[in-house]
Amino acid sequence: MKRVSASYIVLTALLCALPMTIYAQSNISKTTTAEVKPAPKRLLSLNLLTLKATEAHALLNQLRSLKAEGNKLVKREKEYAEAQERFKELNECNVKRLADQFKNPKEVWQKITNTYDAKEKELAIYINSAEPSADSGILKEDGLTHYTDQEIAELLAYWSLGNEILTDVYANQDKWGERKSPTAPSFPLWKDQKYFFDKDWNDYYTKLNTFFGVPPQGRPKIDDRKYDYKRADETRAAHQAYMKVLTAKNPKKALLLPDELKAGPAVAPRPLPPAEESTMYIGDIEKTHQIFPSWPEPWRKQIENNFADYNTKGELAKDFVPRTFRLKNEVGGVDGTERNNRLNIYQAEKKSVDGAKKMVEAAKAVVKAKQQTLQSALEQAGINVSADVDITNPKEYAKLEQAINERKNEYIKQVEERLDSEPWNDSIKYEIEALKKDKTGKVSVSKYTAIGIDQALLEADSVEALQQKQEKFADEQMKKAQKPINKKCLLGND
């Protein structure tokens, strides 16, 4: 008979016991609270017991990491809810603003945004397919940022798209919705629009009165209806009544009326969107500037005439130092991103909602992956826990942390009992002491890091405190940078 060594008998016994352990762990039932099964009472080596304690500690590391990601998810969900609420507020603001002019403001705003969304999609495809410019905006000696044509085109793109649609809404109100009442006035004209319209109106009637030899200040009997292009028939009727009076006084003169006076006064101009939504400032403003052609007609008219006809109480005078191209608030100009209209703000807020939603989805994916990994590791360690446990709930987290520590402490106890008979094993002693000091899984522990556990815990606390401080600062800065939606449905104070 062959001799069998004692070591072979011990090894065979261990191997035979292994399948039973695996089978027992694979049949763990899930419960609603964390439950710790007794640690296997097998004759394990001191090194293996220490490894088991370290692996249990690693579960605390995973739990702590999962909690951090869970807190991020909670934060992302809050940001998403805030973005949705802000977007809702913006839409309600626009509906309320349109209610001054339309009987069906909600439908009008929906039509406007649907039009913008469709055009914005086409614009995004075009911009994304364009070749990037070799030049970029650079700050020159005059202190102004000089943009390339492409950069200005991209800065202007979404603003211009919104301006194009709003201009059509204001100029063709009845195309977009039903007026509040049949006799309601259209959108109001700018002061600068009225200034030039009144000038042409008065010049016409002064010439007409002079021709008929009557006092020059005479005018048709009509009120502010003359400023509504939709009520041009009433304006023409008032003119015809006035002409009838002049003709009756001097019939012969009426037969010789010059062609320039026969047509009657000009019809009111079409309204424009408010001035703060209709002009983009980029860098220095000059007649040769590439964005000048996109400026509203009453402004271009004043500038092209070298301010010969200048309305000192109008919208242009509000922004510019009289008879110059200098803005009142800035020496050289305002960055293009500071000018907005309702629709490019709508686009930005809609993107914020979409971005916040994607952040929530990404955070959920991270939490799910970490939760599945931890769940599997807990089951392998003989710790039963519900799959849908809420790690962000302090009570649930404390229960699970306690369950892991119980398993970890069982192994630590077994190691310490063995250490009494093997006092020379200092490396394991250091490792066990390190595991006992870190009860919440702040740092990873191994035989290589155990000796520096005190310093590692201090550094972990410092890093955590710094991260909290940085996050708080970042949140405060973000809140400061986020301008409120004002009554005009724009950003900033009214």
Rosetta blueprint (number, residue, H / E / L):
1 M L
2 K L
3 R L
4 V L
5 S L
6 A H
7 S H
8 Y H
9 I H
10 V H
11 L H
12 T H
13 A H
14 L H
15 L H
16 C H
17 A H
18 L H
19 P H
20 M H
21 T H
22 I H
23 Y H
24 A H
25 Q H
26 S H
27 N L
28 I L
29 S L
30 K L
31 T L
32 T L
33 T L
34 A L
35 E E
36 V E
37 K L
38 P L
39 A L
40 P L
41 K L
42 R L
43 L L
44 L L
45 S L
46 L H
47 N H
48 L H
49 L H
50 T H
51 L H
52 K H
53 A H
54 T H
55 E H
56 A H
57 H H
58 A H
59 L H
60 L H
61 N H
62 Q H
63 L H
64 R H
65 S H
66 L H
67 K H
68 A H
69 E H
70 G H
71 N H
72 K H
73 L H
74 V H
75 K H
76 R H
77 E H
78 K H
79 E H
80 Y H
81 A H
82 E H
83 A H
84 Q H
85 E H
86 R H
87 F H
88 K H
89 E H
90 L H
91 N H
92 E H
93 C H
94 N H
95 V H
96 K H
97 R H
98 L H
99 A L
100 D L
101 Q L
102 F E
103 K L
104 N L
105 P H
106 K H
107 E H
108 V H
109 W H
110 Q H
111 K H
112 I H
113 T H
114 N H
115 T H
116 Y H
117 D H
118 A H
119 K H
120 E H
121 K H
122 E H
123 L H
124 A H
125 I H
126 Y H
127 I H
128 N H
129 S H
130 A L
131 E L
132 P L
133 S L
134 A L
135 D L
136 S L
137 G L
138 I E
139 L E
140 K L
141 E L
142 D L
143 G L
144 L L
145 T E
146 H E
147 Y L
148 T L
149 D H
150 Q H
151 E H
152 I H
153 A H
154 E H
155 L H
156 L H
157 A H
158 Y H
159 W H
160 S H
161 L H
162 G H
163 N H
164 E H
165 I H
166 L H
167 T H
168 D H
169 V H
170 Y H
171 A H
172 N L
173 Q H
174 D H
175 K H
176 W H
177 G L
178 E L
179 R E
180 K L
181 S L
182 P L
183 T L
184 A L
185 P L
186 S L
187 F L
188 P L
189 L L
190 W L
191 K H
192 D H
193 Q H
194 K H
195 Y H
196 F H
197 F H
198 D H
199 K H
200 D H
201 W H
202 N H
203 D H
204 Y H
205 Y H
206 T H
207 K H
208 L H
209 N H
210 T H
211 F H
212 F H
213 G L
214 V L
215 P L
216 P L
217 Q L
218 G L
219 R L
220 P L
221 K L
222 I L
223 D L
224 D H
225 R H
226 K H
227 Y H
228 D L
229 Y H
230 K H
231 R H
232 A H
233 D H
234 E H
235 T H
236 R H
237 A H
238 A H
239 H H
240 Q H
241 A H
242 Y H
243 M H
244 K H
245 V H
246 L H
247 T H
248 A H
249 K H
250 N L
251 P H
252 K H
253 K H
254 A H
255 L H
256 L L
257 L L
258 P L
259 D H
260 E H
261 L H
262 K H
263 A L
264 G L
265 P L
266 A L
267 V L
268 A L
269 P L
270 R L
271 P L
272 L L
273 P L
274 P L
275 A H
276 E H
277 E H
278 S H
279 T L
280 M L
281 Y L
282 I L
283 G L
284 D L
285 I L
286 E L
287 K L
288 T L
289 H L
290 Q L
291 I L
292 F H
293 P H
294 S H
295 W L
296 P L
297 E H
298 P H
299 W H
300 R H
301 K H
302 Q H
303 I H
304 E H
305 N L
306 N L
307 F L
308 A L
309 D L
310 Y L
311 N L
312 T L
313 K L
314 G L
315 E H
316 L H
317 A H
318 K H
319 D H
320 F E
321 V L
322 P L
323 R L
324 T L
325 F L
326 R L
327 L E
328 K L
329 N L
330 E L
331 V L
332 G L
333 G L
334 V L
335 D L
336 G H
337 T H
338 E H
339 R L
340 N L
341 N L
342 R H
343 L H
344 N H
345 I H
346 Y H
347 Q H
348 A H
349 E H
350 K H
351 K H
352 S H
353 V H
354 D H
355 G H
356 A H
357 K H
358 K H
359 M H
360 V H
361 E H
362 A H
363 A H
364 K H
365 A H
366 V H
367 V H
368 K H
369 A H
370 K H
371 Q H
372 Q H
373 T H
374 L H
375 Q H
376 S H
377 A H
378 L H
379 E H
380 Q H
381 A L
382 G L
383 I E
384 N E
385 V L
386 S L
387 A L
388 D L
389 V L
390 D L
391 I L
392 T L
393 N L
394 P H
395 K H
396 E H
397 Y H
398 A H
399 K H
400 L H
401 E H
402 Q H
403 A H
404 I H
405 N H
406 E H
407 R H
408 K H
409 N H
410 E H
411 Y H
412 I H
413 K H
414 Q H
415 V H
416 E H
417 E H
418 R H
419 L H
420 D L
421 S L
422 E L
423 P L
424 W L
425 N L
426 D H
427 S H
428 I H
429 K H
430 Y H
431 E H
432 I H
433 E H
434 A H
435 L H
436 K H
437 K H
438 D L
439 K L
440 T L
441 G L
442 K L
443 V L
444 S L
445 V L
446 S L
447 K L
448 Y L
449 T L
450 A H
451 I H
452 G H
453 I H
454 D H
455 Q H
456 A H
457 L H
458 L H
459 E H
460 A H
461 D H
462 S H
463 V H
464 E H
465 A H
466 L H
467 Q H
468 Q H
469 K H
470 Q H
471 E H
472 K H
473 F H
474 A H
475 D H
476 E H
477 Q H
478 M H
479 K H
480 K H
481 A H
482 Q L
483 K L
484 P L
485 I E
486 N L
487 K L
488 K L
489 C L
490 L L
491 L E
492 G L
493 N L
494 D L
